Amino acid sequence: MNINKNKSILVLTLIAALNLTACADDQVENAGEKVDEVISDTGNAIEDACENVKDEVGTKDKDC
């Protein structure tokens, strides 16, 4: 039973890998760039919010 399960997992993994390689490189690159941009924007927004809170509280250390 384990052999059949392992074979099934292997087949599904190979199918998934083939599907991923079938994607156009430009689409994958664009998606990756968008993810990077969203992560950077989110990090900047969190840092800005932290700095605003520290300003309002009046802490000496403004770094977040």
N, C-alpha and C positions, 0 to 999 in steps of 0.2 A: 504494500500500500504506500509506503514512503517513497518507493521508486516512482510510482505513477504521479504522486504529488510533486516530487522533485522535477519530473519531466514536464508536468503542466506549468510549474513555475518558470522553468527554463524557456519553454515555448512562449509564454506570455511576456517574459522579459525580452526575448529576441524580437517579438512583434512590436513591443513598445520602442525598442532601440531603432528598429527599422523605420517606424513612423516618425521618430524624432529626427533621424537623418534625412528624411524625405522633405522636411521643412526647408524653405528657402533660407539661405544664410542671411539675407537682408532682413527678413521678418524677425528672425531670432535676434539679430543684432539690435534692431529697433526696439524690440520688446525689452532686451537687457538694458538698453540706454534709458528707457522709460522707467524701469524699475529703479535704476541707479538715481535718476532724477527725483523720483518720489521719495526714496529713502533720504536723500540729501535735504530735500525740502522739509521733510518731517523732522529731521534732526535739527535743522535751523529753526523751525517753529518752536520746538521744545526748548532750545537754548534761549531764544528770544523771550518766551514765556517765563523761564527761570530768571532771566535777568530783570524782567519787569517786576516779578515778585520780590526779588532782592532789593530793587530800587524802592518799592513801596514799603517794605519792612525797614529799610534803612541799614542794611548790613554793610560792613566795610569791604568785605570780599565780594566783588561783583562777578567773579568768574563762576561759570556753571559747568 
